[in-house]
């Protein structure tokens, strides 16, 4: 409350955002409290592409799917995307396919 001729102003403690669960979405001013927002949670089909800070939410990005002519070179983690490589082709008349490719391994010629 603002001061009057017969009373002093009344101050209130600032809201404290819960660490690792919230971030400050609106900073405080001399007359308003800060506003805390809950951190987003990435879906199982996403990875955290930017970590949260005390004043920003985390960013989530969809995990890449390998194309039909690719295999998964590095699996996705909670904080990294899947990496895909092109499946090797055997040289005709020179090589033969010893081991066929899979979703996670390259062809062996």
VENQUIRA-V284368 format. One record per residue. N is the residue number from 0. RES is the residue in one letter. SS is DSSP state (~ for helix, > for strand, _ for the rest). Layout:
n->N res->RES ss->SS
n->N res->RES ss->SS
This chain:
n->0 res->X ss->_
n->1 res->X ss->_
n->2 res->X ss->_
n->3 res->X ss->_
n->4 res->X ss->_
n->5 res->X ss->_
n->6 res->X ss->_
n->7 res->X ss->_
n->8 res->X ss->_
n->9 res->X ss->_
n->10 res->X ss->_
n->11 res->X ss->_
n->12 res->X ss->_
n->13 res->X ss->_
n->14 res->X ss->_
n->15 res->X ss->_
n->16 res->X ss->_
n->17 res->X ss->_
n->18 res->X ss->_
n->19 res->X ss->_
n->20 res->X ss->_
n->21 res->X ss->>
n->22 res->X ss->>
n->23 res->X ss->>
n->24 res->X ss->>
n->25 res->X ss->>
n->26 res->X ss->_
n->27 res->X ss->_
n->28 res->X ss->_
n->29 res->X ss->_
n->30 res->X ss->_
n->31 res->X ss->_
n->32 res->X ss->_
n->33 res->X ss->_
n->34 res->X ss->>
n->35 res->X ss->>
n->36 res->X ss->>
n->37 res->X ss->>
n->38 res->X ss->_
n->39 res->X ss->_
n->40 res->X ss->_
n->41 res->X ss->_
n->42 res->X ss->_
n->43 res->X ss->_
n->44 res->X ss->_
n->45 res->X ss->>
n->46 res->X ss->>
n->47 res->X ss->>
n->48 res->X ss->>
n->49 res->X ss->>
n->50 res->X ss->_
n->51 res->X ss->_
n->52 res->X ss->>
n->53 res->X ss->_
n->54 res->X ss->_
n->55 res->X ss->>
n->56 res->X ss->_
n->57 res->X ss->_
n->58 res->X ss->>
n->59 res->X ss->>
n->60 res->X ss->>
n->61 res->X ss->>
n->62 res->X ss->_
n->63 res->X ss->_
n->64 res->X ss->_
n->65 res->X ss->_
n->66 res->X ss->_
n->67 res->X ss->_
n->68 res->X ss->_
n->69 res->X ss->>
n->70 res->X ss->>
n->71 res->X ss->>
n->72 res->X ss->>
n->73 res->X ss->>
n->74 res->X ss->_
n->75 res->X ss->_
n->76 res->X ss->>
n->77 res->X ss->_
n->78 res->X ss->_
n->79 res->X ss->>
n->80 res->X ss->_
n->81 res->X ss->_
n->82 res->X ss->>
n->83 res->X ss->>
n->84 res->X ss->>
n->85 res->X ss->>
n->86 res->X ss->_
n->87 res->X ss->_
n->88 res->X ss->_
n->89 res->X ss->_
n->90 res->X ss->_
n->91 res->X ss->_
n->92 res->X ss->_
n->93 res->X ss->_
n->94 res->X ss->_
n->95 res->X ss->_
n->96 res->X ss->_
n->97 res->X ss->_
n->98 res->X ss->>
n->99 res->X ss->_
n->100 res->X ss->_
n->101 res->X ss->_
n->102 res->X ss->_
n->103 res->X ss->_
n->104 res->X ss->_
n->105 res->X ss->_
n->106 res->X ss->_
n->107 res->X ss->>
n->108 res->X ss->_
